[in-house]
Amino acid sequence: MGLTIEHVSYVYDPDAPLPQRALEDICLTIPEGQFIGIIGHTGSGKSTLMQHLNGLVRATEGHIYFNGQDIDAKGFDRKELRSKVGLVFQYPEHQLFEVDVFSDVCFGPRNLGLPKEEVERRAREALARVGLSEELYTSTPLNCTAARNAGWPLRGCWPCSRKS
């Protein structure tokens, strides 16, 4: 089913004398399994919209549905949502969490509470997808030439997918 965004608006600090409207009446459907890119000028609301897609921010107005369920409904499993909806921002070097490549790729699935063996299996698979050789697994991500290729930012999302 995927994600459905219905008439989502968002206002930063709505009680301020001059509230900042970041999103206004956004409607969008993203089918399951799709990779999308959002482009726009600085300050146009791209990051704010992305934060809504995996429940980091609640809409001021409107609704977001994941596989038909409202993500703001009581009892909704945000952990499940975040295991399926991965976010990759413009500068992957700002998304590094660990000191070496392999540990960094393990970060996402480890935070899903998966067993160590499954975390490592998924990390190895993701690194293979971006063509990174095993000898670079212990390198710092900031010095890794593979970090510059277009697939590198996705390495943190692939191992979180249950379909990987």
N, C-alpha and C positions, 0 to 999 in steps of 0.2 A: 504493500500500500504506500509506504513512504511518508513524507512530510507534507502537510497542508497548512498553509498560513492564510488565515481569513481575517481581513480587515485589521491588521495589526498596526497599532500606533504606539509610540513610546516617547515619553517626555522626561527629560532629566530634571530632577528637582521641581516637580509640578507646583509646589507651594511657594516657590521663589517669586520675587516681583517680576522677573523676566524669565519665565520657564523656557528651557531649550528643547524644542521639538526635534527629535532625531529621526523618527520614522512616522510616516503618515499614510494610513489606509493601505498597507502592503498586502497584496494577495498573490500567492505563489504556490505551485504544487511541484514537489520534487519526487518523482517516482522512486521506489525502492531500487537500490543498486546504482543510482546515478551519481556521477561526480559532476559538480557544478563549480563555476568560478563567478565571483561577484567582483565587478570592477566599478570604479567611480573616483571622483575627485576626493581629495583629503576633506574629511568632515562631512561626507555625504551620507554616512550611516551604515557603511559596509560592516564594520566590526560590531556595531550595535545589533544589526540584523543577525550576524553569525552567532553572537552570544545568546540570542533568543532561540536559535535552532536547536541547541542542546540544553536548554533550560538554565543557563547561567543568569539570565535576566528575565523578569516577568513583564509581559506587555502591559502598557497602561490601558489599552483598549484592544479588543479582538482576541482571537484564539489561535493556538498552534496545536495541530493534531499529529501524532505519530502513530501510524497504523490504526487510525480511526479513534484514538484515545486523546483526550485533551491533556496536554502535558502539565497543566496547572491544576488538574483535578486532584482532590485529596486521595492519597494512596497510589498515585501514579509512580511507577518505578523509574526514577531518573537515572539510576545506575544502568539499567537496560538501555535507555535512550542514549546515554553517553557511550555505551559499548557499540552502538550502531551508527551514531552521527558523529563523525570526526571533524575537527576543525584544523585547518592549516592556514596560518597567516603569512603575510608577505615575506617576513624575514625569519627563515627557519632557525637562524642562530639565536634568536630571542626566545626560542622554544626549547632550548636544551636544558635538561634536568640532571644529567649525570656527567661523570668525568671521562667515560669512554663510550665509544659508539655502541657496543653491545648492550651495556647497562642502560643507555639512553633509550634504545629501542624497546627494552624490557619494561620501561617505566609504565606505559599505558596498560598492557595486560596484567602487570603485577598489581596495579591499582584497581583492577577488576576483581581481585581476590583469587585469581587462577593459581593452580598448583605450579611450583617452580618448573617442573618438567614441561608443562604446557606453555608457560611464559617463554621459556627458552626456545621451544619448538617454533612458536609463532614469530619470535624475534629473528631466528635464523631464516625462516621462510621470507619474511619481509625484506631482510637484507639481501637475500638472493634475488628478489624481484627488482631491486634497484642496482643489481650487478656489483655489489660490494664483496670483495674477496675476504676470506676469513682472517688473513693476516692483518687486516685493518680493524678488526673488531676491538682490539685493545687500544687503538689510537684515540686521541682526543677528537671529538666531532669538529671542533673549530679548525683543526689542521688537516682534515680529511678532504682530499680533492673531490671525492664522491659527494660531499656535502653541497657542492656547487651544481650538481646535476639536478634537472627538474624533478626527478623522482624522490630526491632525498626528503623533502618535507613530509611526504606521504608515509615514510617509514614508520612513523609513530602511530598512524591510523590503521594500517593494514593488520598489525598483530592484535588489535582490539576486536576485529570483526570475528564473529562466531563462524562465519562461512570461510575463513581463511584456511 
